[in-house]
Each structure stands twice: as structure tokens, then as C-alpha cells.
Amino acid sequence: RNMAGRKRLLELDEKSDYVEVACVPKPQKLCEFQTLRHRILKTVDAVYQDVASDAECKERCMSANFTCYSYDFMSAGEKICRLSHHSTATLAHIQEPYLEIDNATTHERQSCYQVTVECRGAEMLARISTSTLF
């Protein structure tokens, strides 16, 4: 079960190890992101310089060669895009995983949707797959 973008289901227990399966399907382009203001992750998986916009940084997250669950852009005042496989839910066991920065914003992936539409002679059939229950 992948916990990124979900509430923490387990309490921290020193006698237990948290293991997350990373072999989940890659998300499609229709994903919602939650904004976390005034903080960025201390460590990330990928850093890109000279990224033109927040939209380009988000696209890099969506097309990363790992499952990217959060990104931040221009948090240090420069055109730097930082990507991570972590989210708030996966960081529950780490003390102080974030740096507090006034102008920083982290975007955390929540729900993703895959929509296909099949046109038939007298009807249209839409199929929607989502990463969360509704």
C-alpha cells in the first residue's frame, strides 16, 4: 500500500519498521497537488537548475524516472526544481524532515486520475481510474 498523499494510518513505533512498496503504476497527467507553505524537504532525490517555471518543475516530477510525490521550485530564490519520492505520510518516522523557509512552497501529490473515453456509434464510454478512494 502506498501512503503518499494520504493520512498517516500508523503510529510511530520503535519496534516496527515502515516499508513502502514502490512498484505502483506511474501516474497519468491528471494529478492534484496540495500546497505546503513555508517549508521544503531537507533532502531530495533530484535537483534541476535553470527550470523556467513551476509548471515545468511539476512536469519533471510527473515524468521522473522514480515515483515523485513532492516538488519545490524557486524556494531558494533561484530557478531550481527539487523532486522527492517522499510526502508528509512517508516522513512520519523522521524527526524534522523539513526546513522552515518563509517564501518556500512544497507541492505534494495527492490524487491522480487516468481517464479514457471510447466513442461508440450511439454513446460514449468513459473509464476513470484513480489513486484514491472516493
C-alpha positions as a Markdown table, in Angstrom:
| # | Residue | x | y | z |
|---|---|---|---|---|
| 1 | Arg | 0.0 | 0.0 | 0.0 |
| 2 | Asn | 1.4 | 3.4 | -1.0 |
| 3 | Met | 0.9 | 6.1 | 1.7 |
| 4 | Ala | 2.0 | 9.2 | -0.2 |
| 5 | Gly | -0.8 | 11.8 | -0.2 |
| 6 | Arg | -2.7 | 10.0 | 2.5 |
| 7 | Lys | -3.2 | 10.5 | 6.2 |
| 8 | Arg | -0.8 | 8.6 | 8.5 |
| 9 | Leu | -2.5 | 5.3 | 9.3 |
| 10 | Leu | 0.1 | 4.0 | 11.8 |
| 11 | Glu | 1.6 | 5.5 | 14.9 |
| 12 | Leu | 5.4 | 5.6 | 15.1 |
| 13 | Asp | 6.7 | 2.5 | 17.0 |
| 14 | Glu | 10.4 | 1.9 | 17.6 |
| 15 | Lys | 9.8 | -1.8 | 17.5 |
| 16 | Ser | 8.5 | -1.7 | 13.9 |
| 17 | Asp | 9.9 | -0.8 | 10.5 |
| 18 | Tyr | 8.0 | 1.1 | 7.9 |
| 19 | Val | 8.4 | -0.3 | 4.4 |
| 20 | Glu | 6.7 | 1.2 | 1.3 |
| 21 | Val | 6.2 | -0.7 | -1.9 |
| 22 | Ala | 7.5 | 1.4 | -4.8 |
| 23 | Cys | 6.1 | -0.7 | -7.6 |
| 24 | Val | 2.9 | 1.2 | -8.1 |
| 25 | Pro | 1.7 | 2.3 | -11.6 |
| 26 | Lys | 3.1 | 5.6 | -12.8 |
| 27 | Pro | 0.6 | 8.4 | -12.5 |
| 28 | Gln | -1.0 | 10.0 | -15.5 |
| 29 | Lys | -1.1 | 13.7 | -16.2 |
| 30 | Leu | -4.3 | 14.4 | -14.2 |
| 31 | Cys | -2.9 | 14.8 | -10.7 |
| 32 | Glu | -3.9 | 17.1 | -7.8 |
| 33 | Phe | -1.2 | 18.7 | -5.7 |
| 34 | Gln | -1.5 | 20.1 | -2.1 |
| 35 | Thr | 0.5 | 23.2 | -1.3 |
| 36 | Leu | 2.6 | 23.1 | 1.9 |
| 37 | Arg | 3.7 | 26.7 | 2.6 |
| 38 | His | 6.9 | 27.8 | 4.4 |
| 39 | Arg | 8.8 | 24.5 | 4.2 |
| 40 | Ile | 10.9 | 22.3 | 2.0 |
| 41 | Leu | 12.4 | 18.9 | 2.4 |
| 42 | Lys | 16.0 | 18.8 | 3.7 |
| 43 | Thr | 16.9 | 16.0 | 1.3 |
| 44 | Val | 15.6 | 15.3 | -2.2 |
| 45 | Asp | 16.1 | 12.7 | -5.0 |
| 46 | Ala | 16.8 | 15.1 | -7.9 |
| 47 | Val | 17.8 | 18.7 | -8.4 |
| 48 | Tyr | 17.4 | 20.6 | -11.7 |
| 49 | Gln | 18.9 | 24.1 | -12.4 |
| 50 | Asp | 17.6 | 26.8 | -14.8 |
| 51 | Val | 14.0 | 25.4 | -14.8 |
| 52 | Ala | 11.8 | 28.0 | -16.4 |
| 53 | Ser | 8.6 | 27.7 | -14.3 |
| 54 | Asp | 6.6 | 25.9 | -11.6 |
| 55 | Ala | 4.7 | 24.1 | -14.4 |
| 56 | Glu | 7.9 | 22.8 | -15.8 |
| 57 | Cys | 9.1 | 21.6 | -12.4 |
| 58 | Lys | 5.7 | 19.9 | -11.9 |
| 59 | Glu | 6.1 | 18.2 | -15.3 |
| 60 | Arg | 9.6 | 17.0 | -14.3 |
| 61 | Cys | 8.0 | 15.4 | -11.1 |
| 62 | Met | 5.3 | 13.7 | -13.2 |
| 63 | Ser | 7.8 | 12.3 | -15.7 |
| 64 | Ala | 10.7 | 11.4 | -13.3 |
| 65 | Asn | 12.3 | 8.0 | -13.5 |
| 66 | Phe | 11.2 | 7.4 | -9.9 |
| 67 | Thr | 7.8 | 7.9 | -8.3 |
| 68 | Cys | 7.9 | 11.6 | -7.4 |
| 69 | Tyr | 5.5 | 12.6 | -4.6 |
| 70 | Ser | 6.6 | 16.1 | -4.0 |
| 71 | Tyr | 8.5 | 19.0 | -5.5 |
| 72 | Asp | 9.5 | 22.6 | -4.8 |
| 73 | Phe | 10.5 | 25.4 | -7.2 |
| 74 | Met | 12.5 | 28.6 | -6.5 |
| 75 | Ser | 12.4 | 28.0 | -2.8 |
| 76 | Ala | 16.0 | 29.4 | -2.5 |
| 77 | Gly | 15.2 | 32.3 | -4.9 |
| 78 | Glu | 16.8 | 30.7 | -7.9 |
| 79 | Lys | 15.3 | 28.7 | -10.8 |
| 80 | Ile | 15.9 | 25.4 | -9.0 |
| 81 | Cys | 13.5 | 22.5 | -9.1 |
| 82 | Arg | 13.8 | 19.8 | -6.4 |
| 83 | Leu | 12.0 | 16.4 | -6.6 |
| 84 | Ser | 11.4 | 13.8 | -3.9 |
| 85 | His | 9.8 | 10.4 | -3.6 |
| 86 | His | 8.7 | 11.4 | -0.1 |
| 87 | Ser | 5.4 | 13.0 | 1.2 |
| 88 | Thr | 4.2 | 14.0 | 4.6 |
| 89 | Ala | 2.8 | 10.5 | 5.2 |
| 90 | Thr | 6.1 | 8.8 | 4.3 |
| 91 | Leu | 8.1 | 11.1 | 6.6 |
| 92 | Ala | 6.3 | 10.3 | 9.9 |
| 93 | His | 9.3 | 8.3 | 11.2 |
| 94 | Ile | 11.8 | 11.1 | 10.5 |
| 95 | Gln | 12.4 | 13.9 | 13.0 |
| 96 | Glu | 12.3 | 17.4 | 11.5 |
| 97 | Pro | 12.4 | 16.4 | 7.8 |
| 98 | Tyr | 11.6 | 19.9 | 6.6 |
| 99 | Leu | 13.4 | 23.2 | 6.6 |
| 100 | Glu | 11.3 | 26.2 | 7.6 |
| 101 | Ile | 11.7 | 29.0 | 5.0 |
| 102 | Asp | 9.4 | 32.0 | 4.8 |
| 103 | Asn | 9.0 | 32.1 | 1.0 |
| 104 | Ala | 9.2 | 28.3 | 0.3 |
| 105 | Thr | 6.4 | 26.2 | -1.0 |
| 106 | Thr | 6.4 | 22.4 | -1.4 |
| 107 | His | 3.8 | 20.8 | -3.7 |
| 108 | Glu | 2.7 | 17.3 | -2.6 |
| 109 | Arg | 0.9 | 14.9 | -4.9 |
| 110 | Gln | -2.5 | 13.8 | -3.7 |
| 111 | Ser | -4.9 | 12.1 | -6.2 |
| 112 | Cys | -4.2 | 11.1 | -9.8 |
| 113 | Tyr | -6.7 | 10.1 | -12.4 |
| 114 | Gln | -6.5 | 8.2 | -15.7 |
| 115 | Val | -9.4 | 9.0 | -18.0 |
| 116 | Thr | -10.1 | 7.2 | -21.2 |
| 117 | Val | -13.0 | 7.9 | -23.5 |
| 118 | Glu | -14.3 | 5.4 | -26.0 |
| 119 | Cys | -16.6 | 6.8 | -28.7 |
| 120 | Arg | -19.2 | 4.3 | -29.9 |
| 121 | Gly | -22.0 | 4.6 | -32.5 |
| 122 | Ala | -24.6 | 6.0 | -30.2 |
| 123 | Glu | -22.8 | 6.5 | -27.0 |
| 124 | Met | -19.5 | 7.4 | -25.2 |
| 125 | Leu | -17.9 | 5.2 | -22.6 |
| 126 | Ala | -15.7 | 6.9 | -20.0 |
| 127 | Arg | -13.4 | 4.9 | -17.8 |
| 128 | Ile | -11.8 | 6.6 | -14.8 |
| 129 | Ser | -9.1 | 5.1 | -12.6 |
| 130 | Thr | -7.9 | 6.9 | -9.5 |
| 131 | Ser | -5.1 | 6.5 | -7.0 |
| 132 | Thr | -7.5 | 7.2 | -4.1 |
| 133 | Leu | -10.9 | 6.0 | -3.0 |
| 134 | Phe | -13.9 | 8.3 | -3.4 |
